[in-house]
Amino acid sequence: MSASAGRKAAAQPRTPVPAPATRKRVNLALQGGGAHGAFTWGVLDALLADGRLEIEGLSGTSAGAMNAAMVVCGIAGGGPDAARRKLAAFWRAVAIDGELQGPQRAIFDMLLGAWRLGSNGGAGWFGSFTPPMLSPSEFNPLDINPLRSVVESHIDFARVREHADPKLFVAATNVHTGKVRVFRGEELTADMLMASAALPTLFKAVEVDGQPFWDGGYMGNPVLFPFFTETKTEDIILVQINPISRNETPETSHDILERVNEITFNASLLHELRAIDFVRRLLDAGRLKDTHYKRIRMHRIEAQDELRHFGASSKLQADWAFFTQLHDIGRQAGHRFLKQHFDAIGVDGTLDLQAELA
């Protein structure tokens, strides 16, 4: 990575502050997706730098939860510019030449993936292990999770708990019940954030309040339902990483596993989008008058063509050049969304749910 490229990604011009009348309140829903979470970093960088959106709520899972927590912590500590710096510092820290080294680096490279065990960075430690043969208790008996040290050094959890705006929702999956658990900003701890990213093929379940939790992507990637009752705005912007559809039929065991993971981690999202569309149609038909139901306006920021080009296995990649490449793609997608759809926010949804669900 050249010094000039590093400076390019780290540059943080001051965010303009539009007049209150021109700002629009939104909720942001951030998918998890390993290293591709750097795409979401770029999207958030664009939205925060633009200054015309006021974030009322943030929902995130796994890498999306990390991004969401960094934004809330940054805003609490200094506003949008501080949030942008916080995001950049986090992704720089988890890059190959960042704060993690040696065995911690090898484990984290695999944590970012979630799609298969083993990578060039982890071959020295885990090259002989595969998920069907060994459980996390066997190949990682000390339950080493290097991400925890990065998270604890970059997030002031006390500050997050004290800062109620924007609201924060982090999803994890209860191992015993199979249900989603939503941790809110006012209670958030490092354990809760780690639970949202606890991939069961790599790490033991994280215990919170006496209950074990795995990665939230299985039951909410990300969760949308807290927005319905705990925020006022009816606009949700989904930052989507995982493609819902692919035109190719996977043939190899590796490709099959990747596609199964994509389908699994999108299933709960599709369920919630279907519910939003169903309620919307009932409201339009006048069948839910004088009820608490909202007519949610859905929007989406994505770059599926670009991300599909990298392939799901690239979610294992953890070098700074790749992160900044994804950041640039995300930043362009964020600017493109604002240019095309800012005027629609607060007026109408820009994601065609019926076409999406057909």
Beta strands, then each sheet from edge to edge (+ up, - down):
strand 1: 24-30
strand 2: 53-60
strand 3: 167-174
strand 4: 180-184
strand 5: 206-208
strand 6: 211-215
strand 7: 235-239
strand 8: 297-301
sheet 1: 4+ 3- 2- 1- 7- 8-
sheet 2: 4+ 3- 6+ 5-
end
